Amino acid sequence: MDAKNTTPRSRTAPFTKHKGIRHLFAAASYSLGGAKRLVGEAAFRHELIAFAVAMVAFVIAGASIFQYVAMAILFLLMMAFEAINTAIEEIVDRVSPEISEMGKHAKDLGSFACLCLILANATYAFYVVFLARHLG
C-alpha cells in the first residue's frame, strides 16, 4: 500500500531489463507510449495545430531549408518541454493530490518553461514569415 493511499499496489512480475536490440525496441515503445499520452493534452494538440499553421505560412513565405530545420528543432524542443511539464503535473498530482503551495510552484514552473518555448517558436515563425525578406 502507498503511504497516502489505502489501495494496494498491483502485483506484477519483476521488471526485466532488456539488452541489445530488444532494449532499443523497448525504449522505442516507451517513447511511443509517452507520445500517445502527450496527444491527450489539449495544450499539446494546440501546439501541433500552431506548428502546422507555421509550416503552411513558411511555404507561402518561401522559407529556406535552414528555416524549416530551425523551426523543426524549436518545435521538437517545445514537444520535449511539454512532455516534461506533463510528467511534472502527473507526479505532483500523484504525490500531493491536495492543493499545496509547493505543488503549485512545481506546476507553474513547468508551465513557464513551456511558455518560453512557445514564445521562441512564435517569435521565430513571425520573423521568417514577416521580417526575413525585409531585413536580410
C-alpha angles and dihedrals in degrees: 000000000000121000092243098029131063093204112107115237115249115259112233134170115278114277113257120206113225122219134202119358092351088061090053092052092044091051091049091051091051090051091049089051089052091050091051090050092049092053086062089066115092092211091057092049089052090051090051090053091048090051091051090050090049091051091052089048090050090054091050091046092049095239120193123246089253090056091051091049093048091050091048091051091049090049092050089052090050090051090051093050091047090052092050091047091051090049090052091050092049093049094046091049091049098044098037112023090167117079110265134172092235092051090048091051092050092051093044092051092050090049091050091052089054091048090054091054092045089054091047091052093046093046093050093046090049090050094050096044101040112016112028095079093048099042104039 
